[in-house]
Amino acid sequence: MKFSEKWLREIVNPKVDSEELSYQLTMAGLEVDGITKACEKFDGLFISEVISIKKHPNADKLHICEVDCGEKELLTIVCGASNVKQGMHTVLAKVGAQLPNKPKLKSVQLKGVESHGMLCSASEIGLSDESAGIIELSSLDPIGKSLNEIIGDDDNIIDISLTPNRGDCLSIYGIAREVAAINKIDFNNHEMNIAEITTSTVRQVKLSAKTECPRYICRVIENVDLDIKTPLWMSEKLRCSGIQNINIIIDIANFVMLELGQPLHIFDNDKLKNTIEVRFPKGKEKLKLLDETDIAINAETLLIADESGALAIAGLMGGFDSAVSNQTKNILIESAFFKPEIIRGKARKFSIQTDASLRFERGVDYDLQATAIERASCLIQEVVGGRFGRVQEFKNKSNMPREKNISLSISTTNKVLGSSLTKSLITTTLKSLGLKKIDLD
């Protein structure tokens, strides 16, 4: 798993450097395979908006742009990018800016017009290899803000290897718990604003596979605006985790999965027909997956379906026909607990490995589904807006995992480890890892 060190430190920030943090993670069993710079050093880059644009009088492929970068006066920038347009938020390198591996930027005369800076592509900033045009940012990215304040050029990407029994650390919060326990410090929990229910629209759900999916939570959200691009602070965290931007809704779902460890799936609610059902196949069924691969579904494959047929392979991948697109206006968020044994092996069987299947087959927290759907709702409300239906929960208590009481003897622990751990130290450590009821003898 890859993640941004800066993201981790927003949640838990021990007074150790990157090298010591790497050592701590490795000694905790989360072996660090490598640390790389998230991007090269830069300076003098700012979020800006293209206020006006006109053709250069002396060059067909150049444009003269008036750009707002938060200063009193607009700056005149000559730009040759084909995708530049009025109202666009992008990155401006001011005169004196330092781009990665480039000399300091100077004002220049381009075909008789002086350019007081440069509008940058993602490759020129060092955020990707994309150089076809200038980077297009979200309208939510604040004009005039320094790029260093949003993403920082001092961030690292930490890559860790996890054994199959450590599915709890396939999230930023899971790793943060380990770091907090090691350093005996607290970590920050998000204060979530619960979305106000503003529509009565719901989706009927039937749990036919109650043993394999004992908990299924969903919520309808109407009138979402998918024209809004993902804010830079979020897209950068996704990039550092090796996940590409798709659209704002899918990016939020991926962000929550990385943050909490609970995969979510988003359907276009207008493409669904009547009742959603969690079931096994009825005879021979086929499904066109998100990657447009057509597959024949075997009898042991758990499905999410509606009255028209299969919509998704549970815990693995969604279907193409019910997927969110740029035209989507109404969505259904799904947050479920699938038994790990029903997901294991399915990725190999269909030659598909997804971030969702990686987590589900190792076991996600069976008490996390409601938290994840509220976290996603909070971000959607903040970024995309919309009308929110109530959270619908369908639960089969008899098939939910049961909490186990684990007896721990302090004297036996010290004898086996050759240590002299105190009751206070053991209690504090276990509580910092999330254990609520601790009884030591």
PyMOL commands that set and color helices and strands:
alter all, ss='L'
color gray80, all
select helices_A, chain A and resi 5-11+18-27+122-125+147-150+167-169+172-183+232-240+248-260+269-271+340-343+346-349+355-360+369-383+397-399+410-417+423-432
alter helices_A, ss='H'
color red, helices_A
select strands_A, chain A and resi 2-4+31-37+43-55+63-68+75-79+89-98+108-110+113-115+117-119+156-161+205-207+215-222+265-268+276-279+285-288+294-297+303-306+309-313+317-318+331-337+387-388+392-395
alter strands_A, ss='S'
color yellow, strands_A
deselect
rebuild
show_as cartoon
